[in-house]
Amino acid sequence: MSVRVGLSLFVLDVTAVLLILFGFLAAVSGLCLVKPEVVEGATLGLFSSYAVCSRLHLGWTALVTVVVAVIHGVAGLDVWLLRMGRDWPWLWAAGAAAAVWFIYIYVA
């Protein structure tokens, strides 16, 4: 296994854990927007107000999730392409451009 495949697999593992955490946070904060009394009891008062839930659901966590998801996708595509015997050296630059584009769409 080449160093690049090993590095991409490591990036895949780390970003998968981050996506699990941010996905759970997005789900809990989204549920809190609909039924705050249920989430307040389930999280022991951590998510107690609508303002906290809306800030978590619509704020910086969405941007971080988008960036981590793009990194995860590019690392997976890099592993797949290298295992197929194809090397595309501009893949990470294209992934960075896609992340900037998604952030621009979200902010606009």
Phi, psi and omega in degrees: 000133180285163180297322182294320177294318178298319178294318179294323176294322176296316177298320177300315181296314182294315181289333176295318178295317179296321179293325176298313181295313180291327175295318177295318178296320178294320180293316181293316180291327175292319176294326179294330177292329182271313182228080184295330182291328179289315182290326179298319177290322182287329181260014179057040176083004180294316175256089188253340183236157179296325181296319178296316181295316181291323178293320178292319185285326185250357186268225187294337183295327178293319178294317179295320179297319179297314181295316179295322179294321178293317177298318179297316179294319179293320178295319177296318178293325177296315178298315181297315180295319180292324177288335176278355180087013180249137179238122177242101188293340182266013185296315182291327176293320177294323176295320177295320177295321178295320178296317178297320179295316178297320178294320177299316179296320181292318183285326184290000000 
